[in-house]
Amino acid sequence: MKEVSARSLDYLVSFGERLSDDLVSFALQDLKKKSTALNGKEVGIVTDSNFGESRPLMDTTKIRISKTLGSLLSKK
């Protein structure tokens, strides 16, 4: 049996998170609320490349999230 790489395992483990992004967005849309599903990468979360034990790069993440959310919230 072939071993799973740390990168592949991270992707597999994140499946629930990626699925819940869409589910929450769809639920809000059903309530007639505007909603855009964003995963961590799309919203601007940046981590080091230490698969299996990565840590967020907080300064970069704060800047990117502010830009992403600011752009989304300014749309009408």
Biopython code that builds the backbone (N, CA, C, O; Angstrom):
import numpy as np
from Bio.PDB.StructureBuilder import StructureBuilder

atoms = [
    (1, "MET", "N", (0.842, -1.174, 0.000)),
    (1, "MET", "CA", (0.000, 0.000, 0.000)),
    (1, "MET", "C", (0.889, 1.239, 0.000)),
    (1, "MET", "O", (1.845, 1.336, 0.768)),
    (2, "LYS", "N", (0.556, 2.177, -0.871)),
    (2, "LYS", "CA", (1.337, 3.404, -0.972)),
    (2, "LYS", "C", (0.969, 4.366, 0.162)),
    (2, "LYS", "O", (-0.204, 4.520, 0.502)),
    (3, "GLU", "N", (1.967, 4.996, 0.728)),
    (3, "GLU", "CA", (1.747, 5.962, 1.803)),
    (3, "GLU", "C", (1.170, 7.258, 1.235)),
    (3, "GLU", "O", (1.467, 7.635, 0.101)),
    (4, "VAL", "N", (0.356, 7.925, 2.022)),
    (4, "VAL", "CA", (-0.222, 9.205, 1.629)),
    (4, "VAL", "C", (0.718, 10.313, 2.082)),
    (4, "VAL", "O", (1.182, 10.313, 3.222)),
    (5, "SER", "N", (0.998, 11.258, 1.189)),
    (5, "SER", "CA", (1.881, 12.367, 1.544)),
    (5, "SER", "C", (1.156, 13.305, 2.518)),
    (5, "SER", "O", (-0.072, 13.303, 2.599)),
    (6, "ALA", "N", (1.932, 14.096, 3.246)),
    (6, "ALA", "CA", (1.346, 15.061, 4.182)),
    (6, "ALA", "C", (0.469, 16.054, 3.430)),
    (6, "ALA", "O", (-0.584, 16.457, 3.924)),
    (7, "ARG", "N", (0.898, 16.443, 2.249)),
    (7, "ARG", "CA", (0.119, 17.382, 1.437)),
    (7, "ARG", "C", (-1.236, 16.771, 1.052)),
    (7, "ARG", "O", (-2.272, 17.426, 1.167)),
    (8, "SER", "N", (-1.220, 15.520, 0.598)),
    (8, "SER", "CA", (-2.463, 14.841, 0.216)),
    (8, "SER", "C", (-3.369, 14.638, 1.423)),
    (8, "SER", "O", (-4.587, 14.782, 1.314)),
    (9, "LEU", "N", (-2.793, 14.309, 2.557)),
    (9, "LEU", "CA", (-3.578, 14.117, 3.775)),
    (9, "LEU", "C", (-4.241, 15.427, 4.203)),
    (9, "LEU", "O", (-5.406, 15.432, 4.601)),
    (10, "ASP", "N", (-3.503, 16.537, 4.123)),
    (10, "ASP", "CA", (-4.082, 17.842, 4.445)),
    (10, "ASP", "C", (-5.285, 18.135, 3.554)),
    (10, "ASP", "O", (-6.312, 18.622, 4.028)),
    (11, "TYR", "N", (-5.152, 17.838, 2.268)),
    (11, "TYR", "CA", (-6.245, 18.082, 1.327)),
    (11, "TYR", "C", (-7.458, 17.220, 1.676)),
    (11, "TYR", "O", (-8.594, 17.693, 1.665)),
    (12, "LEU", "N", (-7.203, 15.974, 1.980)),
    (12, "LEU", "CA", (-8.283, 15.049, 2.330)),
    (12, "LEU", "C", (-8.995, 15.488, 3.607)),
    (12, "LEU", "O", (-10.225, 15.496, 3.667)),
    (13, "VAL", "N", (-8.233, 15.845, 4.606)),
    (13, "VAL", "CA", (-8.795, 16.246, 5.896)),
    (13, "VAL", "C", (-9.605, 17.543, 5.758)),
    (13, "VAL", "O", (-10.553, 17.763, 6.513)),
    (14, "SER", "N", (-9.238, 18.389, 4.809)),
    (14, "SER", "CA", (-9.936, 19.663, 4.638)),
    (14, "SER", "C", (-11.253, 19.529, 3.871)),
    (14, "SER", "O", (-11.939, 20.528, 3.659)),
    (15, "PHE", "N", (-11.615, 18.321, 3.455)),
    (15, "PHE", "CA", (-12.830, 18.131, 2.660)),
    (15, "PHE", "C", (-14.070, 18.663, 3.375)),
    (15, "PHE", "O", (-14.890, 19.345, 2.759)),
    (16, "GLY", "N", (-14.216, 18.367, 4.638)),
    (16, "GLY", "CA", (-15.383, 18.837, 5.394)),
    (16, "GLY", "C", (-15.454, 20.352, 5.442)),
    (16, "GLY", "O", (-16.530, 20.935, 5.309)),
    (17, "GLU", "N", (-14.315, 20.983, 5.632)),
    (17, "GLU", "CA", (-14.268, 22.446, 5.649)),
    (17, "GLU", "C", (-14.696, 23.001, 4.292)),
    (17, "GLU", "O", (-15.485, 23.943, 4.225)),
    (18, "ARG", "N", (-14.185, 22.425, 3.230)),
    (18, "ARG", "CA", (-14.522, 22.898, 1.888)),
    (18, "ARG", "C", (-15.999, 22.660, 1.568)),
    (18, "ARG", "O", (-16.630, 23.486, 0.908)),
    (19, "LEU", "N", (-16.539, 21.563, 2.018)),
    (19, "LEU", "CA", (-17.954, 21.267, 1.798)),
    (19, "LEU", "C", (-18.843, 22.209, 2.609)),
    (19, "LEU", "O", (-19.868, 22.678, 2.114)),
    (20, "SER", "N", (-18.456, 22.481, 3.834)),
    (20, "SER", "CA", (-19.281, 23.337, 4.691)),
    (20, "SER", "C", (-19.325, 24.777, 4.181)),
    (20, "SER", "O", (-20.308, 25.478, 4.421)),
    (21, "ASP", "N", (-18.284, 25.235, 3.486)),
    (21, "ASP", "CA", (-18.301, 26.579, 2.901)),
    (21, "ASP", "C", (-19.518, 26.741, 1.998)),
    (21, "ASP", "O", (-20.257, 27.720, 2.101)),
    (22, "ASP", "N", (-19.713, 25.777, 1.119)),
    (22, "ASP", "CA", (-20.848, 25.824, 0.193)),
    (22, "ASP", "C", (-22.177, 25.642, 0.916)),
    (22, "ASP", "O", (-23.150, 26.331, 0.608)),
    (23, "LEU", "N", (-22.225, 24.726, 1.868)),
    (23, "LEU", "CA", (-23.480, 24.469, 2.584)),
    (23, "LEU", "C", (-23.973, 25.701, 3.340)),
    (23, "LEU", "O", (-25.164, 26.011, 3.314)),
    (24, "VAL", "N", (-23.070, 26.395, 4.005)),
    (24, "VAL", "CA", (-23.455, 27.601, 4.741)),
    (24, "VAL", "C", (-23.924, 28.677, 3.764)),
    (24, "VAL", "O", (-24.922, 29.355, 4.011)),
    (25, "SER", "N", (-23.206, 28.827, 2.664)),
    (25, "SER", "CA", (-23.598, 29.816, 1.665)),
    (25, "SER", "C", (-24.976, 29.511, 1.089)),
    (25, "SER", "O", (-25.806, 30.411, 0.954)),
    (26, "PHE", "N", (-25.224, 28.256, 0.749)),
    (26, "PHE", "CA", (-26.531, 27.869, 0.211)),
    (26, "PHE", "C", (-27.644, 28.099, 1.237)),
    (26, "PHE", "O", (-28.739, 28.533, 0.880)),
    (27, "ALA", "N", (-27.367, 27.811, 2.497)),
    (27, "ALA", "CA", (-28.371, 28.021, 3.547)),
    (27, "ALA", "C", (-28.717, 29.503, 3.674)),
    (27, "ALA", "O", (-29.886, 29.857, 3.822)),
    (28, "LEU", "N", (-27.718, 30.358, 3.617)),
    (28, "LEU", "CA", (-27.972, 31.798, 3.680)),
    (28, "LEU", "C", (-28.761, 32.274, 2.464)),
    (28, "LEU", "O", (-29.656, 33.110, 2.584)),
    (29, "GLN", "N", (-28.423, 31.739, 1.296)),
    (29, "GLN", "CA", (-29.156, 32.106, 0.081)),
    (29, "GLN", "C", (-30.617, 31.663, 0.173)),
    (29, "GLN", "O", (-31.510, 32.370, -0.295)),
    (30, "ASP", "N", (-30.858, 30.513, 0.766)),
    (30, "ASP", "CA", (-32.237, 30.052, 0.974)),
    (30, "ASP", "C", (-33.022, 31.009, 1.870)),
    (30, "ASP", "O", (-34.243, 31.119, 1.761)),
    (31, "LEU", "N", (-32.306, 31.694, 2.751)),
    (31, "LEU", "CA", (-32.929, 32.684, 3.633)),
    (31, "LEU", "C", (-32.985, 34.063, 2.974)),
    (31, "LEU", "O", (-33.276, 35.067, 3.625)),
    (32, "LYS", "N", (-32.698, 34.089, 1.654)),
    (32, "LYS", "CA", (-32.719, 35.329, 0.860)),
    (32, "LYS", "C", (-31.642, 36.317, 1.291)),
    (32, "LYS", "O", (-31.826, 37.529, 1.185)),
    (33, "LYS", "N", (-30.526, 35.799, 1.772)),
    (33, "LYS", "CA", (-29.378, 36.623, 2.140)),
    (33, "LYS", "C", (-28.317, 36.469, 1.061)),
    (33, "LYS", "O", (-28.118, 35.382, 0.519)),
    (34, "LYS", "N", (-27.644, 37.563, 0.756)),
    (34, "LYS", "CA", (-26.546, 37.478, -0.195)),
    (34, "LYS", "C", (-25.405, 36.716, 0.462)),
    (34, "LYS", "O", (-25.081, 36.941, 1.628)),
    (35, "SER", "N", (-24.811, 35.825, -0.291)),
    (35, "SER", "CA", (-23.741, 35.006, 0.279)),
    (35, "SER", "C", (-22.805, 34.524, -0.825)),
    (35, "SER", "O", (-23.237, 34.180, -1.925)),
    (36, "THR", "N", (-21.532, 34.510, -0.507)),
    (36, "THR", "CA", (-20.516, 33.969, -1.402)),
    (36, "THR", "C", (-19.703, 32.959, -0.615)),
    (36, "THR", "O", (-19.159, 33.281, 0.442)),
    (37, "ALA", "N", (-19.619, 31.754, -1.119)),
    (37, "ALA", "CA", (-18.819, 30.725, -0.447)),
    (37, "ALA", "C", (-17.347, 30.968, -0.751)),
    (37, "ALA", "O", (-16.953, 31.083, -1.911)),
    (38, "LEU", "N", (-16.550, 31.045, 0.288)),
    (38, "LEU", "CA", (-15.104, 31.210, 0.144)),
    (38, "LEU", "C", (-14.407, 30.196, 1.029)),
    (38, "LEU", "O", (-14.771, 30.012, 2.191)),
    (39, "ASN", "N", (-13.407, 29.543, 0.472)),
    (39, "ASN", "CA", (-12.596, 28.671, 1.313)),
    (39, "ASN", "C", (-11.466, 29.504, 1.907)),
    (39, "ASN", "O", (-11.329, 30.688, 1.600)),
    (40, "GLY", "N", (-10.673, 28.889, 2.744)),
    (40, "GLY", "CA", (-9.595, 29.615, 3.411)),
    (40, "GLY", "C", (-8.652, 30.315, 2.449)),
    (40, "GLY", "O", (-8.269, 31.464, 2.669)),
    (41, "LYS", "N", (-8.282, 29.630, 1.396)),
    (41, "LYS", "CA", (-7.364, 30.214, 0.411)),
    (41, "LYS", "C", (-8.018, 31.393, -0.304)),
    (41, "LYS", "O", (-7.385, 32.428, -0.510)),
    (42, "GLU", "N", (-9.289, 31.234, -0.681)),
    (42, "GLU", "CA", (-9.993, 32.292, -1.405)),
    (42, "GLU", "C", (-10.206, 33.538, -0.554)),
    (42, "GLU", "O", (-10.170, 34.654, -1.072)),
    (43, "VAL", "N", (-10.424, 33.361, 0.736)),
    (43, "VAL", "CA", (-10.646, 34.515, 1.604)),
    (43, "VAL", "C", (-9.326, 35.216, 1.922)),
    (43, "VAL", "O", (-9.320, 36.398, 2.264)),
    (44, "GLY", "N", (-8.213, 34.496, 1.813)),
    (44, "GLY", "CA", (-6.912, 35.123, 2.003)),
    (44, "GLY", "C", (-6.026, 34.514, 3.064)),
    (44, "GLY", "O", (-4.996, 35.097, 3.403)),
    (45, "ILE", "N", (-6.384, 33.373, 3.595)),
    (45, "ILE", "CA", (-5.541, 32.734, 4.608)),
    (45, "ILE", "C", (-4.288, 32.179, 3.942)),
    (45, "ILE", "O", (-4.359, 31.442, 2.958)),
    (46, "VAL", "N", (-3.153, 32.546, 4.495)),
    (46, "VAL", "CA", (-1.864, 32.099, 3.974)),
    (46, "VAL", "C", (-1.138, 31.356, 5.084)),
    (46, "VAL", "O", (-1.070, 31.835, 6.216)),
    (47, "THR", "N", (-0.600, 30.197, 4.763)),
    (47, "THR", "CA", (0.159, 29.418, 5.745)),
    (47, "THR", "C", (1.558, 29.156, 5.222)),
    (47, "THR", "O", (1.858, 29.376, 4.048)),
    (48, "ASP", "N", (2.409, 28.679, 6.124)),
    (48, "ASP", "CA", (3.705, 28.209, 5.667)),
    (48, "ASP", "C", (3.465, 26.906, 4.907)),
    (48, "ASP", "O", (2.338, 26.411, 4.888)),
    (49, "SER", "N", (4.458, 26.362, 4.307)),
    (49, "SER", "CA", (4.279, 25.153, 3.490)),
    (49, "SER", "C", (4.622, 23.883, 4.247)),
    (49, "SER", "O", (5.015, 22.886, 3.641)),
    (50, "ASN", "N", (4.480, 23.906, 5.545)),
    (50, "ASN", "CA", (4.807, 22.756, 6.373)),
    (50, "ASN", "C", (3.581, 21.844, 6.457)),
    (50, "ASN", "O", (2.869, 21.839, 7.461)),
    (51, "PHE", "N", (3.342, 21.071, 5.389)),
    (51, "PHE", "CA", (2.155, 20.227, 5.314)),
    (51, "PHE", "C", (2.063, 19.299, 6.518)),
    (51, "PHE", "O", (3.048, 18.689, 6.935)),
    (52, "GLY", "N", (0.870, 19.209, 7.058)),
    (52, "GLY", "CA", (0.631, 18.378, 8.227)),
    (52, "GLY", "C", (0.738, 19.147, 9.525)),
    (52, "GLY", "O", (0.141, 18.762, 10.530)),
    (53, "GLU", "N", (1.496, 20.233, 9.513)),
    (53, "GLU", "CA", (1.676, 21.049, 10.720)),
    (53, "GLU", "C", (1.801, 22.525, 10.371)),
    (53, "GLU", "O", (2.518, 23.262, 11.049)),
    (54, "SER", "N", (1.119, 22.962, 9.330)),
    (54, "SER", "CA", (1.293, 24.345, 8.880)),
    (54, "SER", "C", (0.730, 25.340, 9.885)),
    (54, "SER", "O", (-0.160, 25.031, 10.677)),
    (55, "ARG", "N", (1.272, 26.516, 9.822)),
    (55, "ARG", "CA", (0.860, 27.616, 10.694)),
    (55, "ARG", "C", (0.478, 28.799, 9.809)),
    (55, "ARG", "O", (1.092, 29.013, 8.764)),
    (56, "PRO", "N", (-0.535, 29.571, 10.221)),
    (56, "PRO", "CA", (-0.895, 30.747, 9.423)),
    (56, "PRO", "C", (0.181, 31.825, 9.518)),
    (56, "PRO", "O", (0.798, 32.015, 10.566)),
    (57, "LEU", "N", (0.391, 32.514, 8.425)),
    (57, "LEU", "CA", (1.269, 33.682, 8.403)),
    (57, "LEU", "C", (0.354, 34.876, 8.678)),
    (57, "LEU", "O", (-0.259, 35.428, 7.765)),
    (58, "MET", "N", (0.276, 35.259, 9.940)),
    (58, "MET", "CA", (-0.767, 36.171, 10.408)),
    (58, "MET", "C", (-0.725, 37.550, 9.760)),
    (58, "MET", "O", (-1.772, 38.075, 9.380)),
    (59, "ASP", "N", (0.450, 38.148, 9.625)),
    (59, "ASP", "CA", (0.511, 39.490, 9.047)),
    (59, "ASP", "C", (-0.017, 39.490, 7.614)),
    (59, "ASP", "O", (-0.828, 40.340, 7.247)),
    (60, "THR", "N", (0.442, 38.545, 6.816)),
    (60, "THR", "CA", (-0.008, 38.435, 5.426)),
    (60, "THR", "C", (-1.486, 38.086, 5.368)),
    (60, "THR", "O", (-2.226, 38.645, 4.558)),
    (61, "THR", "N", (-1.916, 37.170, 6.218)),
    (61, "THR", "CA", (-3.315, 36.748, 6.236)),
    (61, "THR", "C", (-4.238, 37.915, 6.580)),
    (61, "THR", "O", (-5.269, 38.090, 5.930)),
    (62, "LYS", "N", (-3.892, 38.713, 7.584)),
    (62, "LYS", "CA", (-4.731, 39.855, 7.970)),
    (62, "LYS", "C", (-4.907, 40.830, 6.815)),
    (62, "LYS", "O", (-6.008, 41.325, 6.576)),
    (63, "ILE", "N", (-3.828, 41.104, 6.104)),
    (63, "ILE", "CA", (-3.887, 42.034, 4.970)),
    (63, "ILE", "C", (-4.781, 41.478, 3.870)),
    (63, "ILE", "O", (-5.637, 42.187, 3.342)),
    (64, "ARG", "N", (-4.583, 40.214, 3.528)),
    (64, "ARG", "CA", (-5.359, 39.614, 2.435)),
    (64, "ARG", "C", (-6.840, 39.473, 2.787)),
    (64, "ARG", "O", (-7.705, 39.726, 1.950)),
    (65, "ILE", "N", (-7.128, 39.071, 4.018)),
    (65, "ILE", "CA", (-8.534, 38.947, 4.421)),
    (65, "ILE", "C", (-9.214, 40.317, 4.408)),
    (65, "ILE", "O", (-10.356, 40.439, 3.965)),
    (66, "SER", "N", (-8.523, 41.334, 4.888)),
    (66, "SER", "CA", (-9.094, 42.688, 4.877)),
    (66, "SER", "C", (-9.430, 43.128, 3.460)),
    (66, "SER", "O", (-10.492, 43.704, 3.222)),
    (67, "LYS", "N", (-8.529, 42.859, 2.516)),
    (67, "LYS", "CA", (-8.777, 43.233, 1.118)),
    (67, "LYS", "C", (-9.948, 42.450, 0.542)),
    (67, "LYS", "O", (-10.822, 43.023, -0.109)),
    (68, "THR", "N", (-9.969, 41.143, 0.779)),
    (68, "THR", "CA", (-11.033, 40.299, 0.227)),
    (68, "THR", "C", (-12.388, 40.681, 0.796)),
    (68, "THR", "O", (-13.340, 40.899, 0.046)),
    (69, "LEU", "N", (-12.481, 40.763, 2.109)),
    (69, "LEU", "CA", (-13.764, 41.085, 2.736)),
    (69, "LEU", "C", (-14.187, 42.517, 2.445)),
    (69, "LEU", "O", (-15.370, 42.791, 2.244)),
    (70, "GLY", "N", (-13.222, 43.427, 2.421)),
    (70, "GLY", "CA", (-13.542, 44.816, 2.080)),
    (70, "GLY", "C", (-14.149, 44.921, 0.697)),
    (70, "GLY", "O", (-15.120, 45.648, 0.486)),
    (71, "SER", "N", (-13.573, 44.193, -0.242)),
    (71, "SER", "CA", (-14.087, 44.184, -1.611)),
    (71, "SER", "C", (-15.493, 43.596, -1.669)),
    (71, "SER", "O", (-16.372, 44.150, -2.330)),
    (72, "LEU", "N", (-15.707, 42.491, -0.987)),
    (72, "LEU", "CA", (-17.026, 41.847, -0.995)),
    (72, "LEU", "C", (-18.084, 42.703, -0.301)),
    (72, "LEU", "O", (-19.214, 42.803, -0.779)),
    (73, "LEU", "N", (-17.723, 43.316, 0.816)),
    (73, "LEU", "CA", (-18.688, 44.101, 1.582)),
    (73, "LEU", "C", (-19.033, 45.427, 0.908)),
    (73, "LEU", "O", (-20.089, 46.000, 1.175)),
    (74, "SER", "N", (-18.153, 45.916, 0.040)),
    (74, "SER", "CA", (-18.430, 47.177, -0.652)),
    (74, "SER", "C", (-19.357, 46.985, -1.848)),
    (74, "SER", "O", (-19.898, 47.959, -2.374)),
    (75, "LYS", "N", (-19.547, 45.736, -2.283)),
    (75, "LYS", "CA", (-20.464, 45.451, -3.393)),
    (75, "LYS", "C", (-21.897, 45.532, -2.893)),
    (75, "LYS", "O", (-22.202, 45.148, -1.764)),
    (76, "LYS", "N", (-22.753, 46.029, -3.740)),
    (76, "LYS", "CA", (-24.164, 46.133, -3.339)),
    (76, "LYS", "C", (-25.005, 45.166, -4.088)),
    (76, "LYS", "O", (-26.217, 45.112, -3.880)),
]
sb = StructureBuilder()
sb.init_structure("model")
sb.init_model(0)
sb.init_chain("A")
sb.init_seg("    ")
for serial, (resi, resn, name, xyz) in enumerate(atoms, 1):
    if name == "N":
        sb.init_residue(resn, " ", resi, " ")
    sb.init_atom(name, np.array(xyz, "f"), 0.0, 1.0, " ", f" {name:<3s}", serial, name[0])
structure = sb.get_structure()
